[in-house]
Amino acid sequence: ELAELTAEQFQHGALAGKRVFITAGPTREPLDPVRYISNHSSGKMGYALAEAAIDAGASVKLISGPVTLAPPARAECVQVETAEQMLAASMDGIDSCDLFIAAAAVADYRPVAIAEHKIKKGSEEIMELRLVKNPDIVATVAGLATSRPFTVGFAAETRDVIGYARSKLARKQLDLIVANDVSNPEIGFNSDDNAVTLVSAQEEINLAQASKRQLARQLIEQIALYISRNDSSTT
Amino acid sequence: ELAELTAEQFQHGALAGKRVFITAGPTREPLDPVRYISNHSSGKMGYALAEAAIDAGASVKLISGPVTLAPPARAECVQVETAEQMLAASMDGIDSCDLFIAAAAVADYRPVAIAEHKIKKGSEEIMELRLVKNPDIVATVAGLATSRPFTVGFAAETRDVIGYARSKLARKQLDLIVANDVSNPEIGFNSDDNAVTLVSAQEEINLAQASKRQLARQLIEQIALYISRNDSSTT
């Protein structure tokens, strides 16, 4: 009965009628047909946010790098590999997007050139790999001149977590940033738990360690609150 | 009844009483606490070989990089991340090893230095990454002066597959090499199927496209045949 009550609450939920794009997981940047650079993102936080947003009444497009999670049944899912593919999928239909949550751990750099064939190990003890900066997806979305969605970023850091998050918030013109200490293995990339701080220009909201599922619901509630304040201040 | 018959055959199987080490999956070489270089190996071939070797009566140690497969129940499993860890796990107890099968896709190179903290994206458009050659695990084992096991390597190639495999066989002093064309997506790293050529100094045996499980059984049979010829020629 509690479950039904909750479901009903969410039908008239905090994000009812909103179009939400969520990026999740890592990206993979190929060096050649077999090798790549990636990171330890499991996608759990992004997938949990997609579920929570759907439960809150949103229509969700989940743009996901390679992960081993089953896609949420009620979300539109777009599978991508590279940062460039993730950017293209994010910009596709961005005009209709009300809320953009960038939970993916996008590779900052990719190899300059992708070898067509597998690179043969030579006799060289040392190899130099040239990397070029990837497009900054969340900054691209947050910097849109027209029909810019409410934009939420993530900052996965190993030190000075709030400091780095706050400077990223300002530099990328985000509305909110979710700061995440990934140096703690209990709440890291592959963990089921997380503990985060939701940072806005004015305040910080600490969300204590909980399952990523529970945290995702709290985050969606808080984000929806900010959006409703935004909507009422602009109308 | 057929299954029982097969199980009984394998109790007095082709590798009865043999100690077998099998490496499987990719390795991950960290750049910093969150980023790494890896490759598309799924571990399916190595895990299937472990199953087939157990069914053939062997006592198996499976040394596996990060994969999403469940470890075979009857194998001793050692989980590793990096090439250096895989080498250490391979050398541990190598004196008692009769057959070493290197099915892992070991990263050839690793970053020279691992950053203690997450590398911050700078303003640089281009980043140079210095990589150093990893230890060559299968060549180390095959080059052992005393109690060297029968050593089988893999060659995952995208062109001139047999040519590269044959030169690798000679250069690394392997007994056999399994040549694998990974440019064909039907039989590639993440596929359930494979098609390989078993290459020795004298001959080539083509094993047609089949499930990795079926191919693993054929490979184990062929490898056991070579070992028994070896044993009888040296006694």
Interface residues (C-beta under 8 A of the other chain):
Chain A: L31 P33 V34 R35 Y36 I37 S38 N39 H40 S41 T68 A105 A107 D108 Y109 V112 H117 K118 I119 K120 K121 E124 E125 I126 M127 E128 L129 R130 L131 V132 K133 A156 E157 T158 R159 Y164 V182 S183 F189
Chain B: L31 P33 V34 R35 Y36 I37 S38 N39 H40 S41 T68 A105 A107 D108 Y109 V112 H117 K118 I119 K120 K121 E124 E125 I126 M127 E128 L129 R130 L131 V132 K133 A156 E157 T158 R159 Y164 V182 S183 F189
